[in-house]
Protein backbone atom coordinates (compact mmCIF):
# COMPACT_ATOMS: atom_id res chain seq x y z
CA UNK A 1 0.00 0.00 0.00
CA UNK A 2 2.79 2.40 0.87
CA UNK A 3 4.22 1.88 -2.60
CA UNK A 4 0.94 3.01 -4.16
CA UNK A 5 0.85 6.03 -1.86
CA UNK A 6 4.42 6.87 -2.81
CA UNK A 7 3.50 6.69 -6.50
CA UNK A 8 0.50 8.94 -5.88
CA UNK A 9 2.68 11.41 -3.98
CA UNK A 10 5.18 11.49 -6.83
CA UNK A 11 2.43 12.13 -9.38
CA UNK A 12 0.92 14.95 -7.34
CA UNK A 13 4.35 16.54 -6.93
CA UNK A 14 4.87 16.40 -10.70
CA UNK A 15 1.56 18.23 -11.25
CA UNK A 16 2.36 20.78 -8.54
CA UNK A 17 5.83 21.46 -9.95
CA UNK A 18 4.45 21.74 -13.48
CA UNK A 19 1.87 24.31 -12.40
CA UNK A 20 4.57 26.35 -10.63
CA UNK A 21 6.83 26.63 -13.72
CA UNK A 22 7.17 30.19 -15.04
CA UNK A 23 6.52 29.16 -18.66
CA UNK A 24 3.33 27.34 -17.68
CA UNK A 25 2.12 30.28 -15.60
CA UNK A 26 2.81 32.55 -18.55
CA UNK A 27 0.97 30.26 -20.97
CA UNK A 28 -2.00 30.07 -18.62
CA UNK A 29 -2.00 33.79 -17.85
CA UNK A 30 -5.28 34.29 -19.72
CA UNK A 31 -7.02 32.03 -17.22
CA UNK A 32 -8.40 33.17 -13.91
CA UNK A 33 -5.34 33.47 -11.66
CA UNK A 34 -7.44 32.50 -8.63
CA UNK A 35 -8.25 29.19 -10.33
CA UNK A 36 -4.59 28.58 -11.16
CA UNK A 37 -3.59 29.39 -7.59
CA UNK A 38 -6.34 27.10 -6.30
CA UNK A 39 -5.15 24.20 -8.43
CA UNK A 40 -1.53 24.70 -7.40
CA UNK A 41 -2.52 25.04 -3.75
CA UNK A 42 -4.66 21.89 -3.90
CA UNK A 43 -1.82 19.89 -5.43
CA UNK A 44 0.55 21.14 -2.74
CA UNK A 45 -1.88 20.27 0.06
CA UNK A 46 -2.49 16.81 -1.46
CA UNK A 47 1.26 16.19 -1.55
CA UNK A 48 1.54 17.14 2.11
CA UNK A 49 -1.38 14.91 3.12
CA UNK A 50 0.03 11.95 1.17
CA UNK A 51 3.45 12.49 2.72
CA UNK A 52 1.96 12.51 6.22
CA UNK A 53 -0.05 9.37 5.48
CA UNK A 54 3.03 7.53 4.18
CA UNK A 55 4.98 8.57 7.28
CA UNK A 56 2.17 7.49 9.63
CA UNK A 57 1.83 4.10 7.97
CA UNK A 58 5.57 3.50 8.08
CA UNK A 59 5.57 4.30 11.81
CA UNK A 60 2.66 1.92 12.39
CA UNK A 61 4.53 -0.86 10.61
CA UNK A 62 7.65 -0.35 12.70
N, CA, C and O atoms as a GROMACS GRO file, in nm:
protein
  248
    1UNK      N    1   0.083  -0.119   0.000
    1UNK     CA    2   0.000   0.000   0.000
    1UNK      C    3   0.087   0.125   0.000
    1UNK      O    4   0.058   0.221  -0.071
    2UNK      N    5   0.191   0.123   0.079
    2UNK     CA    6   0.279   0.240   0.087
    2UNK      C    7   0.341   0.271  -0.049
    2UNK      O    8   0.365   0.388  -0.081
    3UNK      N    9   0.367   0.168  -0.127
    3UNK     CA   10   0.422   0.188  -0.260
    3UNK      C   11   0.323   0.265  -0.348
    3UNK      O   12   0.363   0.354  -0.424
    4UNK      N   13   0.196   0.231  -0.339
    4UNK     CA   14   0.094   0.301  -0.416
    4UNK      C   15   0.081   0.446  -0.368
    4UNK      O   16   0.063   0.537  -0.450
    5UNK      N   17   0.089   0.467  -0.238
    5UNK     CA   18   0.085   0.603  -0.186
    5UNK      C   19   0.206   0.683  -0.232
    5UNK      O   20   0.194   0.801  -0.264
    6UNK      N   21   0.321   0.619  -0.235
    6UNK     CA   22   0.442   0.687  -0.281
    6UNK      C   23   0.430   0.726  -0.428
    6UNK      O   24   0.473   0.834  -0.468
    7UNK      N   25   0.372   0.637  -0.508
    7UNK     CA   26   0.350   0.668  -0.650
    7UNK      C   27   0.254   0.786  -0.664
    7UNK      O   28   0.276   0.876  -0.744
    8UNK      N   29   0.147   0.785  -0.584
    8UNK     CA   30   0.050   0.894  -0.588
    8UNK      C   31   0.114   1.025  -0.546
    8UNK      O   32   0.088   1.129  -0.607
    9UNK      N   33   0.197   1.021  -0.443
    9UNK     CA   34   0.268   1.141  -0.398
    9UNK      C   35   0.357   1.195  -0.508
    9UNK      O   36   0.360   1.315  -0.533
   10UNK      N   37   0.430   1.108  -0.574
   10UNK     CA   38   0.518   1.149  -0.683
   10UNK      C   39   0.439   1.215  -0.796
   10UNK      O   40   0.481   1.317  -0.850
   11UNK      N   41   0.325   1.158  -0.831
   11UNK     CA   42   0.243   1.213  -0.938
   11UNK      C   43   0.186   1.350  -0.901
   11UNK      O   44   0.181   1.440  -0.985
   12UNK      N   45   0.144   1.366  -0.778
   12UNK     CA   46   0.092   1.495  -0.734
   12UNK      C   47   0.203   1.600  -0.734
   12UNK      O   48   0.180   1.715  -0.772
   13UNK      N   49   0.322   1.561  -0.692
   13UNK     CA   50   0.435   1.654  -0.693
   13UNK      C   51   0.471   1.696  -0.835
   13UNK      O   52   0.509   1.811  -0.857
   14UNK      N   53   0.460   1.606  -0.930
   14UNK     CA   54   0.487   1.640  -1.070
   14UNK      C   55   0.388   1.745  -1.118
   14UNK      O   56   0.427   1.841  -1.184
   15UNK      N   57   0.260   1.726  -1.086
   15UNK     CA   58   0.156   1.823  -1.125
   15UNK      C   59   0.183   1.957  -1.059
   15UNK      O   60   0.178   2.061  -1.124
   16UNK      N   61   0.210   1.955  -0.929
   16UNK     CA   62   0.236   2.078  -0.854
   16UNK      C   63   0.355   2.154  -0.914
   16UNK      O   64   0.347   2.274  -0.938
   17UNK      N   65   0.463   2.082  -0.939
   17UNK     CA   66   0.583   2.146  -0.994
   17UNK      C   67   0.558   2.200  -1.135
   17UNK      O   68   0.608   2.307  -1.171
   18UNK      N   69   0.479   2.128  -1.213
   18UNK     CA   70   0.445   2.174  -1.348
   18UNK      C   71   0.368   2.305  -1.341
   18UNK      O   72   0.397   2.399  -1.415
   19UNK      N   73   0.269   2.311  -1.252
   19UNK     CA   74   0.187   2.431  -1.240
   19UNK      C   75   0.266   2.551  -1.190
   19UNK      O   76   0.228   2.666  -1.215
   20UNK      N   77   0.375   2.526  -1.119
   20UNK     CA   78   0.457   2.635  -1.063
   20UNK      C   79   0.559   2.689  -1.164
   20UNK      O   80   0.618   2.795  -1.140
   21UNK      N   81   0.582   2.618  -1.274
   21UNK     CA   82   0.683   2.663  -1.372
   21UNK      C   83   0.642   2.797  -1.432
   21UNK      O   84   0.525   2.822  -1.460
   22UNK      N   85   0.742   2.884  -1.451
   22UNK     CA   86   0.717   3.018  -1.504
   22UNK      C   87   0.656   3.014  -1.644
   22UNK      O   88   0.566   3.092  -1.675
   23UNK      N   89   0.704   2.923  -1.730
   23UNK     CA   90   0.652   2.916  -1.866
   23UNK      C   91   0.506   2.870  -1.868
   23UNK      O   92   0.427   2.914  -1.952
   24UNK      N   93   0.471   2.781  -1.777
   24UNK     CA   94   0.333   2.734  -1.768
   24UNK      C   95   0.244   2.846  -1.716
   24UNK      O   96   0.135   2.869  -1.768
   25UNK      N   97   0.289   2.915  -1.613
   25UNK     CA   98   0.212   3.028  -1.560
   25UNK      C   99   0.189   3.133  -1.668
   25UNK      O  100   0.080   3.190  -1.680
   26UNK      N  101   0.292   3.157  -1.748
   26UNK     CA  102   0.281   3.255  -1.855
   26UNK      C  103   0.180   3.208  -1.960
   26UNK      O  104   0.096   3.286  -2.007
   27UNK      N  105   0.188   3.081  -1.996
   27UNK     CA  106   0.097   3.026  -2.097
   27UNK      C  107  -0.048   3.027  -2.049
   27UNK      O  108  -0.141   3.040  -2.128
   28UNK      N  109  -0.066   3.012  -1.920
   28UNK     CA  110  -0.200   3.007  -1.862
   28UNK      C  111  -0.246   3.143  -1.809
   28UNK      O  112  -0.347   3.152  -1.739
   29UNK      N  113  -0.172   3.247  -1.842
   29UNK     CA  114  -0.200   3.379  -1.785
   29UNK      C  115  -0.338   3.433  -1.823
   29UNK      O  116  -0.392   3.518  -1.753
   30UNK      N  117  -0.395   3.385  -1.932
   30UNK     CA  118  -0.528   3.429  -1.972
   30UNK      C  119  -0.638   3.369  -1.885
   30UNK      O  120  -0.752   3.415  -1.888
   31UNK      N  121  -0.603   3.266  -1.810
   31UNK     CA  122  -0.702   3.203  -1.722
   31UNK      C  123  -0.716   3.283  -1.593
   31UNK      O  124  -0.634   3.369  -1.562
   32UNK      N  125  -0.818   3.253  -1.521
   32UNK     CA  126  -0.840   3.316  -1.391
   32UNK      C  127  -0.724   3.278  -1.299
   32UNK      O  128  -0.703   3.160  -1.272
   33UNK      N  129  -0.650   3.376  -1.251
   33UNK     CA  130  -0.534   3.347  -1.166
   33UNK      C  131  -0.576   3.284  -1.033
   33UNK      O  132  -0.500   3.208  -0.974
   34UNK      N  133  -0.696   3.314  -0.986
   34UNK     CA  134  -0.744   3.250  -0.863
   34UNK      C  135  -0.761   3.100  -0.885
   34UNK      O  136  -0.732   3.021  -0.795
   35UNK      N  137  -0.809   3.061  -1.002
   35UNK     CA  138  -0.825   2.919  -1.033
   35UNK      C  139  -0.690   2.850  -1.041
   35UNK      O  140  -0.673   2.739  -0.991
   36UNK      N  141  -0.593   2.915  -1.105
   36UNK     CA  142  -0.459   2.858  -1.116
   36UNK      C  143  -0.396   2.843  -0.978
   36UNK      O  144  -0.336   2.740  -0.947
   37UNK      N  145  -0.411   2.947  -0.895
   37UNK     CA  146  -0.360   2.939  -0.759
   37UNK      C  147  -0.428   2.826  -0.684
   37UNK      O  148  -0.363   2.750  -0.612
   38UNK      N  149  -0.558   2.815  -0.699
   38UNK     CA  150  -0.634   2.710  -0.630
   38UNK      C  151  -0.587   2.571  -0.669
   38UNK      O  152  -0.574   2.483  -0.584
   39UNK      N  153  -0.562   2.550  -0.797
   39UNK     CA  154  -0.516   2.420  -0.843
   39UNK      C  155  -0.376   2.389  -0.789
   39UNK      O  156  -0.349   2.277  -0.745
   40UNK      N  157  -0.288   2.489  -0.792
   40UNK     CA  158  -0.153   2.470  -0.740
   40UNK      C  159  -0.157   2.444  -0.590
   40UNK      O  160  -0.088   2.355  -0.540
   41UNK      N  161  -0.238   2.520  -0.520
   41UNK     CA  162  -0.252   2.504  -0.375
   41UNK      C  163  -0.307   2.365  -0.341
   41UNK      O  164  -0.258   2.299  -0.249
   42UNK      N  165  -0.408   2.322  -0.415
   42UNK     CA  166  -0.466   2.189  -0.390
   42UNK      C  167  -0.364   2.078  -0.412
   42UNK      O  168  -0.358   1.983  -0.334
   43UNK      N  169  -0.285   2.090  -0.517
   43UNK     CA  170  -0.182   1.989  -0.543
   43UNK      C  171  -0.078   1.989  -0.431
   43UNK      O  172  -0.031   1.882  -0.390
   44UNK      N  173  -0.042   2.105  -0.383
   44UNK     CA  174   0.055   2.114  -0.274
   44UNK      C  175   0.000   2.052  -0.146
   44UNK      O  176   0.069   1.978  -0.077
   45UNK      N  177  -0.126   2.083  -0.115
   45UNK     CA  178  -0.188   2.027   0.006
   45UNK      C  179  -0.202   1.875  -0.006
   45UNK      O  180  -0.183   1.803   0.092
   46UNK      N  181  -0.236   1.826  -0.125
   46UNK     CA  182  -0.249   1.681  -0.146
   46UNK      C  183  -0.114   1.613  -0.126
   46UNK      O  184  -0.107   1.505  -0.068
   47UNK      N  185  -0.007   1.675  -0.173
   47UNK     CA  186   0.126   1.619  -0.155
   47UNK      C  187   0.161   1.611  -0.007
   47UNK      O  188   0.220   1.512   0.038
   48UNK      N  189   0.127   1.714   0.067
   48UNK     CA  190   0.154   1.714   0.211
   48UNK      C  191   0.074   1.605   0.282
   48UNK      O  192   0.128   1.533   0.366
   49UNK      N  193  -0.055   1.594   0.248
   49UNK     CA  194  -0.138   1.491   0.312
   49UNK      C  195  -0.088   1.350   0.280
   49UNK      O  196  -0.083   1.265   0.368
   50UNK      N  197  -0.050   1.327   0.155
   50UNK     CA  198   0.003   1.195   0.117
   50UNK      C  199   0.134   1.166   0.191
   50UNK      O  200   0.156   1.054   0.237
   51UNK      N  201   0.218   1.266   0.201
   51UNK     CA  202   0.345   1.249   0.272
   51UNK      C  203   0.322   1.213   0.418
   51UNK      O  204   0.388   1.125   0.471
   52UNK      N  205   0.228   1.281   0.483
   52UNK     CA  206   0.196   1.251   0.622
   52UNK      C  207   0.138   1.111   0.637
   52UNK      O  208   0.170   1.040   0.733
   53UNK      N  209   0.054   1.070   0.543
   53UNK     CA  210  -0.005   0.937   0.548
   53UNK      C  211   0.102   0.829   0.532
   53UNK      O  212   0.100   0.728   0.602
   54UNK      N  213   0.194   0.850   0.439
   54UNK     CA  214   0.303   0.753   0.418
   54UNK      C  215   0.387   0.742   0.545
   54UNK      O  216   0.422   0.632   0.587
   55UNK      N  217   0.418   0.856   0.605
   55UNK     CA  218   0.498   0.857   0.728
   55UNK      C  219   0.424   0.784   0.841
   55UNK      O  220   0.484   0.704   0.912
   56UNK      N  221   0.296   0.813   0.856
   56UNK     CA  222   0.217   0.749   0.963
   56UNK      C  223   0.211   0.599   0.945
   56UNK      O  224   0.224   0.523   1.041
   57UNK      N  225   0.190   0.556   0.822
   57UNK     CA  226   0.183   0.411   0.797
   57UNK      C  227   0.317   0.342   0.819
   57UNK      O  228   0.322   0.228   0.865
   58UNK      N  229   0.425   0.411   0.786
   58UNK     CA  230   0.556   0.350   0.808
   58UNK      C  231   0.587   0.340   0.957
   58UNK      O  232   0.654   0.247   1.001
   59UNK      N  233   0.538   0.438   1.036
   59UNK     CA  234   0.557   0.430   1.181
   59UNK      C  235   0.473   0.320   1.243
   59UNK      O  236   0.516   0.255   1.337
   60UNK      N  237   0.351   0.298   1.190
   60UNK     CA  238   0.266   0.192   1.239
   60UNK      C  239   0.328   0.055   1.212
   60UNK      O  240   0.316  -0.036   1.294
   61UNK      N  241   0.393   0.042   1.099
   61UNK     CA  242   0.453  -0.086   1.061
   61UNK      C  243   0.577  -0.118   1.142
   61UNK      O  244   0.615  -0.234   1.157
   62UNK      N  245   0.640  -0.014   1.196
   62UNK     CA  246   0.765  -0.035   1.270
   62UNK      C  247   0.743  -0.084   1.410
   62UNK      O  248   0.840  -0.106   1.483
   0.00000   0.00000   0.00000
